[in-house]
């Protein structure tokens, strides 16, 4: 088993977030606020020791797939990393326009995703997967306890 295979991604419904574990250690999360017809994704955090290997991208992909399957709410990416990730993954663009009454089809290109996100006034400030979800590694600043609960 490679090191990248030892990550698991799940939903922590009680804390309104998706989480990444490496073995039994919580190493990242993508938090959201459920407003019924809108789900606002507000933060993506990956422990510094686990950055640079695509953990944040895999975490966001997991969360987007699950949200696509479990809700019809419009996804609002307030987190700059998630907004940037959506620009790079246009297959998820329809999640940002669901329930808006938009008459146009879901975005199918990166350019279409950028237009949708620009219309939603979302501007990612970071440009690459490895650095975008950077946070300090201390438990206190990371916002988790080491048991992941």
N, C-alpha and C positions, 0 to 999 in steps of 0.2 A: 504494500500500500504506500503510495507516495504521500508526501506531506500535505499536498493540496487536497487529497482524498479524505484527510482526517478532519475536515471542517463539516459541520452540519448547520443547516439553516432552518429555523422554525419560527412560528408566530407565538409571541408572548401576549396573548389577548388581555390578560389582567393589567399589563403595563402599556398597552397600545403601541406595540413595536414588534418588529421582526428582529431576530437575534442570530448571531453567528457564534458558534462554539468551536473551539479547537480542543478535541478530547472533551474533558469535563469543564474546561475554562471558558467563560464568556469573554469573547474578544471583540465584539462589535454589535451595533444595533442601528436600526433605522426606525425612528419614532414617527408617530402620526397622531393626528387629532381627527376623530370621526365626527363629522357634523351632519350625519344622515345622508344628504344628497351630495356632500363633498367630503373627501378625505384629504386632509392637508398633511403632506409629508414635510416635517419641519427640521429633522436632523438625521445625519448619517455619521456614525462615529466608528472608527476601527482603532483598536489599541496599536500604538506605535510599533510594537514588536511584530505585528502581523500585517503591516502595510507594505505595499509594493508587489504583492502577489495576486492581486485581483480579488481579494476577499470582499471589498466594498462592492465591486461590480457584481459578484455572485450573490451577495446579500440583497442588493437592490433588484436583481433579476428574479430572485426567489419571491420577494415581496410583491413585485409587479405581477408575476404569474398568479400568485395566490389572490391578489386583489381582482385581477381580471376574471377569475373563476368564482369569486365569492360575493361580489358586490356590483351594483350598477352605478355606484356613486362616481362622480367626476373626481379624478385625482388632480390635486393642486400641488405641484412640486415647489414649495418654498425653500427647500434645501437646495443650495447651489449645486451640490454634487449630483443629486437626483435629476435636476433640470438638465445638467450637462449630459448625464447618462441617457436621458430620454432623447436628447439630440442625436446621440450615437446609436440608438436602438429604435428606429422609426416603427418597428413592428408593434410597439407599445403606445404609439401616439394617440390611438383612439381612446385610450384611458383618460386623456386630458380634455376630451371634448364630449364625453358621454353625458347625457342628461341636460345638455346645454341648449338643445333644440337646434343645433347647427344643421343647416341644410346641406352642407358640403360633406363629401365622404371623408372618412378618417385619413389622416396623413399617411402617405406611403413612402416618402423620401425624407432624408435628413433635413432638406430644405423646408419641407412641409411641417416637420416637427418644430423647426426653429420659428416658423411663422406662428404656429399655434402657441408656443411658449412666449413669443414676443407679444402676441395679442393678450396673453394672460399677465403681462408685465413681469415675467420671470427672466432674470438675467444671471446665468451662472458666472461666477467670478473666478473659477478655477478651471484649468484646462486639461489635466491629464489624470487618468484613473489612479495612478500610484500616489499622487500627492493630494488629491482633492478631498479626501476624507481624513485628513491629518488632524490628530488630537494628541494631547499629552498622554503618556502611558500610566500615570498614577491613577489608582483606583478612585480617589476623590475627584480628580478632574475628569476622569473617564466617565464618571457617573454610574458606576456599577460596583457591586461588591464582588469579590473574587469567586464566590460560590455561584454567581450568576442568578441569584434569586432576588 
